[in-house]
């Protein structure tokens, strides 16, 4: 499996092939500077917010609020532009480190007086043996060391400090935990230990006064949310924090690969996620959440790394964000859009993937699942533009908030006119008109789905598809709401 640098599979273990040797370093150079980060937060605004989110603007002309409240949000945002960055804090416990022994830490943008905390887990897949860890350290050193971490970071999407970009969470305390443990932020390796120590270090920062703590993550980081949320909830309770702990899982709802692979996993391309996790669990001495582990016999614990199998065993409230045609799920099957030819079998797999993910989400209480080809959503600066059945993700999250405020915690019935169980009903990739555009990598021109399929060598006529006819039918389908 090809592992791009932006992919996140939080709690990824590995690191130096067993972080037990804290002073050892894998071979390879770490000279590359830390690249730009999409998943980031911001530094404190000074006016005290309410415990629950303001109702601020979501989509103009549709979910607007009173001019006074909008003006107040704008004023708070402008007054704090000088302190919108998150600041780096090194863990006090120096025994908990990144893979190469450098100090682990976190970034914090505090909002004075806020009792809402958003803790974000970065991701980046994992390494599962010495060779894969050496390669990881050579090619993506930022996922194994803190040596090039900047002193500040800016946030985008739900991590933004700007009310215009992040209307319901801009006025919260935002924590960004960089991923440098290479272990899917699994359970017993340094990944989960880093999270534990971050929580401890947030006590003097005010987290004990929290009313809401949301653990969020993208890609592998989203999987890390599922693996760690019960543990975080328990730790906060032991610290005397009377907060509701919630989870926000973005693009971490991976399904098992259906493709046969080489059993001995000679490299990441030929090693399936299942095989990588099986090997990683032995390397990491990994432990999965108890309730899930009890559902499987010894040797089958790896199944708890797949969200659709782990979800039902968790008690904390969870909101799942998942593209129905996730690009990283496709790459697991060696499907690279725009980068190679596409076989009929791969096209069939793509169509079935949307159905399989959709079916796996049907019993999830809070979900936002557009029928699009993409990966990750909540940290995109334009995250407010994507909609399912006319509702944006920020609006759906606000509705989810309201359901707790009105004591509907376990209800699957959304408040009237305020839905948060949103799954596209159309079946094609890109059939949702708000999907991110497909772009030709060579020309940087936007393409329709069928244009991209033709460019990848798919014989549309052989498959019974007509470029003009099916484009028209898709347009008709999405104009009816997706």
C-alpha positions as CSV (number, residue, x, y, z in Angstrom):
1,X,0.0,0.0,0.0
2,X,1.3,3.4,-0.9
3,X,1.4,5.7,2.1
4,X,1.2,9.4,1.2
5,X,2.5,11.9,3.7
6,X,-0.9,13.4,4.5
7,X,-2.6,10.2,5.4
8,X,-3.4,9.8,9.0
9,X,-4.0,6.5,10.8
10,X,-3.7,7.9,14.3
11,X,-2.2,6.0,17.2
12,X,0.1,4.5,14.8
13,X,2.6,2.5,16.7
14,X,6.0,1.5,15.3
15,X,8.4,4.3,15.5
16,X,11.8,2.9,16.0
17,X,10.3,-0.5,15.6
18,X,9.4,-0.7,19.3
19,X,9.7,2.6,21.1
20,X,11.0,0.7,24.2
21,X,14.5,1.7,23.2
22,X,14.1,5.4,23.6
23,X,17.7,6.3,22.7
24,X,17.9,4.3,19.5
25,X,17.4,6.1,16.1
26,X,16.3,4.5,12.9
27,X,18.7,4.9,10.0
28,X,17.9,7.8,7.6
29,X,18.2,11.6,7.5
30,X,15.8,14.0,9.0
31,X,16.9,17.1,7.1
32,X,13.5,17.9,5.5
33,X,11.7,20.9,7.1
34,X,8.3,20.3,8.5
35,X,5.9,20.9,5.6
36,X,2.8,23.0,5.8
37,X,0.1,21.6,8.0
38,X,-3.6,21.7,7.2
39,X,-4.6,20.4,10.5
40,X,-3.8,23.2,12.9
41,X,-5.4,25.5,15.4
42,X,-5.0,29.1,16.7
43,X,-4.1,31.1,19.8
44,X,-6.5,32.7,22.3
45,X,-9.2,35.2,21.9
46,X,-9.9,37.1,25.1
47,X,-13.6,37.6,25.5
48,X,-15.4,34.8,27.5
49,X,-17.7,32.7,25.4
50,X,-20.7,30.7,26.6
51,X,-20.4,27.0,27.6
52,X,-22.2,26.0,24.5
53,X,-21.4,27.2,21.0
54,X,-22.8,30.4,19.6
55,X,-25.3,29.9,16.8
56,X,-23.1,32.0,14.4
57,X,-23.4,32.1,10.6
58,X,-23.2,28.7,8.8
59,X,-24.4,29.4,5.3
60,X,-25.3,32.9,4.4
61,X,-28.9,33.6,3.7
62,X,-29.9,30.2,5.2
63,X,-28.7,29.7,8.7
64,X,-28.1,33.3,9.6
65,X,-28.6,34.7,13.1
66,X,-29.2,38.1,14.5
67,X,-26.9,40.9,13.3
68,X,-25.8,41.6,16.8
69,X,-24.5,38.1,17.4
70,X,-22.7,38.0,14.1
71,X,-21.1,41.4,14.8
72,X,-20.0,40.2,18.2
73,X,-18.3,37.2,16.6
74,X,-16.6,39.3,14.0
75,X,-15.4,41.7,16.7
76,X,-14.0,38.9,18.8
77,X,-12.2,37.4,15.8
78,X,-10.7,40.8,14.8
79,X,-9.6,41.6,18.3
80,X,-7.6,38.4,18.5
81,X,-5.9,38.2,15.1
82,X,-2.6,38.8,16.7
83,X,-2.9,35.7,18.8
84,X,-4.6,33.3,16.4
85,X,-1.6,30.9,16.3
86,X,-1.3,27.7,18.4
87,X,1.8,27.7,20.5
88,X,4.1,24.7,21.0
89,X,4.3,23.1,24.5
90,X,6.8,20.3,25.2
91,X,5.5,17.5,27.5
92,X,6.7,17.8,31.1
93,X,7.2,14.0,31.2
94,X,10.4,13.7,29.2
95,X,10.2,9.9,29.2
96,X,7.4,10.0,26.7
97,X,8.9,10.8,23.4
98,X,8.7,10.7,19.6
99,X,10.2,7.7,17.8
100,X,13.7,9.1,17.7
101,X,13.8,10.1,21.3
102,X,13.1,13.8,20.7
103,X,10.5,15.5,22.9
104,X,6.8,15.0,22.2
105,X,4.4,17.8,22.8
106,X,1.3,19.7,21.7
107,X,0.1,23.0,20.3
108,X,-2.5,25.1,22.2
109,X,-4.7,28.0,21.3
110,X,-6.6,28.9,24.4
111,X,-9.8,31.0,24.5
112,X,-10.0,32.7,27.8
113,X,-13.2,31.7,29.8
114,X,-14.2,29.0,27.4
115,X,-15.3,25.7,28.9
116,X,-15.2,23.9,25.5
117,X,-12.1,22.0,24.4
118,X,-11.2,20.5,21.0
119,X,-8.3,18.0,21.1
120,X,-7.1,17.1,17.6
121,X,-5.1,14.0,16.8
122,X,-2.9,14.2,13.7
123,X,-2.3,11.0,11.7
124,X,0.1,9.4,9.2
125,X,-0.3,5.6,8.9
126,X,2.3,3.5,10.6
127,X,5.4,1.4,10.3
128,X,5.4,-2.3,11.3
129,X,9.0,-3.6,11.0
130,X,12.6,-2.3,10.9
131,X,12.6,-1.8,7.1
132,X,9.3,0.1,7.0
133,X,10.3,2.3,9.9
134,X,13.7,3.1,8.4
135,X,12.0,4.0,5.1
136,X,9.4,6.1,7.0
137,X,12.2,8.0,8.9
138,X,14.0,8.7,5.6
139,X,11.0,9.8,3.6
140,X,8.6,11.4,6.2
141,X,10.8,12.3,9.2
142,X,8.2,14.7,10.6
143,X,6.1,11.7,11.6
144,X,8.9,10.3,13.8
145,X,10.7,13.3,15.2
146,X,9.9,16.7,16.7
147,X,13.3,18.2,15.7
148,X,11.7,20.4,13.0
149,X,8.5,21.3,14.7
150,X,7.7,25.1,14.4
151,X,7.0,27.1,17.5
152,X,3.5,28.0,16.2
153,X,0.9,26.7,13.9
154,X,-2.2,28.1,12.3
155,X,-5.5,26.2,12.0
156,X,-8.0,25.7,9.2
157,X,-11.5,24.3,9.1
158,X,-12.7,23.3,12.5
159,X,-9.3,24.3,13.9
160,X,-9.6,27.9,12.7
161,X,-9.8,30.7,15.2
162,X,-11.9,32.8,12.7
163,X,-15.6,32.8,13.2
164,X,-16.2,33.2,9.5
165,X,-14.5,29.9,8.8
166,X,-15.4,28.1,12.0
167,X,-18.6,29.5,13.4
168,X,-19.3,27.0,16.3
169,X,-15.8,26.1,17.5
170,X,-13.6,29.2,16.9
171,X,-14.2,30.2,20.5
172,X,-13.0,27.0,22.1
173,X,-9.6,25.9,23.5
174,X,-8.0,24.1,20.6
175,X,-5.3,21.5,21.1
176,X,-3.3,20.0,18.2
177,X,-1.3,16.8,19.0
178,X,1.3,16.2,16.3
179,X,1.8,12.6,15.3
180,X,5.4,11.3,15.9
181,X,4.9,7.9,17.4
182,X,4.2,5.9,14.2
183,X,1.8,3.5,16.0
184,X,-1.7,4.5,14.8
185,X,-1.8,6.1,18.2
186,X,-2.7,2.7,19.2
187,X,-3.2,1.8,22.9
188,X,-0.1,1.0,24.9
189,X,2.8,2.4,22.8
190,X,4.0,5.9,22.9
191,X,1.0,7.2,20.9
192,X,-1.5,6.7,23.7
193,X,1.0,7.7,26.3
194,X,1.5,11.0,24.5
195,X,-2.3,11.6,24.7
196,X,-2.3,10.7,28.4
197,X,0.5,13.1,29.1
198,X,-1.0,15.9,27.1
199,X,-4.2,15.6,29.1
200,X,-2.1,15.9,32.3
201,X,-0.3,19.0,31.0
202,X,-3.7,20.6,30.2
203,X,-4.8,20.6,33.8
204,X,-3.0,23.8,34.7
205,X,-4.2,25.3,31.4
206,X,-7.8,25.0,32.6
207,X,-9.2,21.7,31.3
208,X,-10.6,20.8,34.7
209,X,-13.2,23.5,34.2
210,X,-14.3,22.0,30.9
211,X,-18.0,21.2,30.2
212,X,-17.4,19.7,26.7
213,X,-14.3,17.9,25.5
214,X,-14.3,16.8,21.8
215,X,-11.5,14.4,20.7
216,X,-11.2,14.8,17.0
217,X,-9.0,13.4,14.3
218,X,-8.6,12.9,10.5
219,X,-7.8,9.7,8.7
220,X,-5.6,7.5,11.0
221,X,-6.2,10.2,13.6
222,X,-9.9,9.5,13.3
223,X,-9.2,5.8,14.0
224,X,-7.2,7.0,17.0
225,X,-10.2,8.8,18.3
226,X,-12.2,5.6,18.3
227,X,-9.3,3.7,19.9
228,X,-8.7,6.3,22.7
229,X,-11.9,8.1,23.5
230,X,-13.0,5.8,26.3
231,X,-9.6,6.0,27.9
232,X,-9.5,9.8,27.6
233,X,-13.0,10.0,29.2
234,X,-11.9,7.8,32.1
235,X,-8.7,9.8,32.6
236,X,-10.7,13.1,32.7
237,X,-13.2,11.6,35.2
238,X,-10.3,10.5,37.4
239,X,-9.0,14.1,37.3
240,X,-12.4,15.3,38.5
241,X,-13.4,16.9,35.2
242,X,-17.2,17.0,34.9
243,X,-17.2,17.2,31.1
244,X,-19.0,15.3,28.4
245,X,-16.4,13.7,26.2
246,X,-17.4,13.4,22.5
247,X,-15.6,12.1,19.5
248,X,-15.4,13.5,15.9
249,X,-14.0,10.9,13.4
250,X,-13.1,12.2,10.0
251,X,-12.1,9.8,7.2
252,X,-11.1,7.1,9.6
253,X,-13.9,4.6,8.7
254,X,-11.7,2.2,6.8
255,X,-13.0,-1.2,5.5
256,X,-10.9,-4.3,5.2
257,X,-9.2,-4.8,1.8
258,X,-10.8,-7.4,-0.4
259,X,-7.6,-7.8,-2.5
260,X,-5.3,-10.8,-2.0
261,X,-1.8,-9.7,-1.0
262,X,1.6,-11.3,-0.6
263,X,1.5,-12.9,2.9
264,X,5.0,-12.0,4.1
265,X,4.5,-8.2,3.6
266,X,7.9,-7.5,2.0
267,X,6.9,-3.8,1.5
268,X,4.1,-1.4,2.2
269,X,2.7,-1.7,-1.3
270,X,2.1,-5.4,-1.1
271,X,1.1,-5.4,2.6
272,X,-2.6,-5.0,3.2
273,X,-3.8,-2.9,6.2
274,X,-5.0,-6.0,7.9
275,X,-1.5,-7.7,7.6
276,X,0.2,-4.4,8.6
277,X,-1.9,-4.1,11.7
278,X,-1.4,-7.8,12.6
279,X,2.4,-7.4,12.4
280,X,2.3,-4.0,14.1
281,X,0.4,-5.3,17.1
282,X,3.2,-7.7,17.8
283,X,5.9,-5.1,17.2
284,X,4.1,-2.5,19.3
285,X,2.9,-4.9,22.0
286,X,-0.4,-3.3,21.3
287,X,-3.6,-3.4,23.3
288,X,-7.0,-2.5,22.0
289,X,-10.1,-1.3,24.0
290,X,-11.3,-4.0,26.4
291,X,-14.9,-4.1,25.3
292,X,-14.0,-4.6,21.7
293,X,-11.2,-7.1,22.5
294,X,-13.7,-9.3,24.4
295,X,-15.8,-9.7,21.3
296,X,-13.0,-11.5,19.4
297,X,-10.9,-14.6,20.2
298,X,-7.2,-14.4,20.8
299,X,-5.3,-13.4,17.7
300,X,-8.3,-11.6,16.2
301,X,-7.8,-8.3,18.2
302,X,-6.7,-6.6,14.9
303,X,-10.4,-6.4,14.0
304,X,-10.8,-3.6,16.6
305,X,-8.7,-1.3,14.4
306,X,-11.5,-1.2,11.9
307,X,-14.0,1.5,13.0
308,X,-17.2,-0.3,11.8
309,X,-16.3,-3.2,14.2
310,X,-15.1,-1.0,17.1
311,X,-18.0,1.5,17.0
312,X,-20.7,-0.6,18.7
313,X,-18.6,-1.3,21.7
314,X,-18.0,2.4,22.6
315,X,-20.3,4.4,24.9
316,X,-19.0,7.9,24.3
317,X,-21.0,10.0,21.8
318,X,-19.4,9.9,18.3
319,X,-19.9,11.9,15.1
320,X,-18.6,10.2,12.0
321,X,-17.6,12.2,8.9
322,X,-16.8,10.0,5.9
323,X,-16.6,10.4,2.1
324,X,-18.4,7.5,0.6
325,X,-15.6,7.1,-2.0
326,X,-12.6,7.7,0.1
327,X,-9.4,8.1,-1.9
328,X,-7.2,6.4,0.7
329,X,-9.5,3.4,0.7
330,X,-9.2,3.3,-3.1
331,X,-5.4,3.5,-2.8
332,X,-5.4,0.4,-0.6
333,X,-6.7,-1.3,-3.7
334,X,-4.1,0.3,-5.9
335,X,-6.6,2.7,-7.5
336,X,-5.0,6.1,-8.1
337,X,-7.4,8.5,-9.7
338,X,-5.9,10.2,-12.7
339,X,-2.5,8.5,-12.2
340,X,-2.9,5.2,-14.0
341,X,-5.3,3.1,-16.2
342,X,-8.5,1.9,-14.6
343,X,-9.7,-1.7,-15.1
344,X,-13.3,-2.7,-15.3
345,X,-12.9,-4.6,-12.1
346,X,-11.5,-1.5,-10.3
347,X,-14.4,0.6,-11.6
348,X,-16.8,-2.1,-10.2
349,X,-14.9,-2.0,-6.9
350,X,-15.3,1.8,-6.8
351,X,-19.1,1.6,-7.2
352,X,-19.4,-1.2,-4.6
353,X,-17.2,0.7,-2.1
354,X,-19.8,3.5,-1.9
355,X,-22.5,0.9,-1.1
356,X,-20.4,-0.9,1.4
357,X,-19.4,2.3,3.3
358,X,-23.0,3.5,3.2
359,X,-24.3,0.2,4.6
360,X,-21.6,0.2,7.4
361,X,-22.8,3.7,8.5
362,X,-26.5,3.1,8.6
363,X,-26.6,2.4,12.4
364,X,-24.3,5.3,13.3
365,X,-26.3,7.9,15.2
366,X,-24.5,11.1,14.0
367,X,-23.0,10.9,10.5
368,X,-22.1,13.2,7.5
369,X,-21.3,11.1,4.4
370,X,-21.2,12.8,1.0
371,X,-21.0,10.7,-2.2
372,X,-17.6,12.2,-3.2
373,X,-14.1,11.2,-4.1
374,X,-11.9,12.8,-1.5
375,X,-10.1,12.3,1.8
376,X,-10.5,14.2,5.0
377,X,-12.9,17.2,5.5
378,X,-12.9,18.9,8.8
379,X,-9.6,20.7,8.4
380,X,-10.2,22.0,4.9
381,X,-10.6,25.8,4.8
382,X,-13.7,25.4,2.6
383,X,-15.3,22.7,4.8
384,X,-18.5,24.8,5.1
385,X,-19.3,24.4,1.4
386,X,-19.9,20.7,1.4
387,X,-23.5,19.6,2.0
388,X,-25.6,16.5,2.2
389,X,-29.3,17.0,1.5
390,X,-28.9,20.7,1.8
391,X,-27.1,20.7,5.2
392,X,-23.5,21.6,5.7
393,X,-21.2,19.8,8.2
394,X,-20.9,22.8,10.6
395,X,-24.7,23.0,10.7
396,X,-25.0,19.2,11.3
397,X,-22.4,19.5,14.2
398,X,-24.4,22.4,15.6
399,X,-27.6,20.3,15.5
400,X,-25.7,17.5,17.2
401,X,-24.7,20.0,19.9
402,X,-28.3,21.1,20.3
403,X,-29.4,17.5,20.8
404,X,-27.3,17.3,23.9
405,X,-28.5,20.7,25.2
406,X,-32.1,19.4,24.9
407,X,-31.4,16.1,26.7
408,X,-31.8,14.0,23.6
409,X,-28.4,12.4,24.1
410,X,-29.4,8.8,23.0
411,X,-32.1,9.8,20.6
412,X,-31.6,8.8,16.9
413,X,-34.4,11.2,16.0
414,X,-32.9,14.6,15.1
415,X,-34.5,17.8,16.2
416,X,-37.1,19.1,13.8
417,X,-35.3,20.9,11.0
418,X,-31.9,20.2,12.4
419,X,-30.6,16.9,11.1
420,X,-27.3,15.2,12.0
421,X,-27.7,11.7,10.4
422,X,-26.9,12.6,6.8
423,X,-25.9,10.0,4.2
424,X,-26.1,10.8,0.4
425,X,-28.7,8.6,-1.3
426,X,-27.3,8.9,-4.9
427,X,-25.0,6.1,-6.0
428,X,-22.3,7.5,-8.3
429,X,-19.0,9.0,-7.2
430,X,-19.2,12.8,-7.4
431,X,-23.0,12.7,-7.7
432,X,-23.3,15.3,-4.9
433,X,-23.0,18.8,-6.6
434,X,-21.0,20.2,-3.6
435,X,-18.2,17.6,-4.0
436,X,-14.6,18.8,-4.2
437,X,-13.6,19.2,-7.9
438,X,-11.6,16.5,-9.7
439,X,-8.5,17.9,-11.2
440,X,-6.3,16.6,-14.0
441,X,-2.8,16.3,-12.4
442,X,-1.0,17.2,-15.6
443,X,-3.0,20.2,-16.8
444,X,-4.6,21.2,-13.4
445,X,-7.9,21.5,-15.3
446,X,-11.2,20.5,-13.6
447,X,-12.7,17.3,-14.9
448,X,-16.1,15.6,-14.6
449,X,-16.1,12.0,-13.3
450,X,-16.7,10.5,-16.8
451,X,-14.0,12.6,-18.3
452,X,-11.5,11.3,-15.8
453,X,-12.7,7.7,-16.4
454,X,-12.1,8.2,-20.1
455,X,-8.7,9.6,-19.4
456,X,-7.8,6.6,-17.4
457,X,-8.6,4.3,-20.3
458,X,-12.0,3.0,-19.2
459,X,-14.2,1.9,-22.2
460,X,-17.5,3.5,-21.3
461,X,-19.3,2.0,-24.3
462,X,-18.3,-1.5,-23.3
463,X,-19.7,-0.8,-19.8
464,X,-22.9,0.5,-21.3
465,X,-22.1,4.1,-20.3
466,X,-22.7,7.1,-22.6
467,X,-20.8,10.3,-21.8
468,X,-23.6,12.6,-22.8
469,X,-26.5,10.5,-21.6
470,X,-25.0,9.6,-18.2
471,X,-23.7,13.1,-17.6
472,X,-27.3,14.3,-18.1
473,X,-28.8,11.7,-15.8
474,X,-26.3,12.4,-13.1
475,X,-27.1,16.1,-13.4
476,X,-30.7,15.3,-13.0
477,X,-30.1,13.0,-10.1
478,X,-28.0,15.5,-8.1
479,X,-30.3,18.4,-8.8
480,X,-32.9,16.5,-6.8
481,X,-30.8,16.6,-3.7
482,X,-28.3,13.7,-3.8
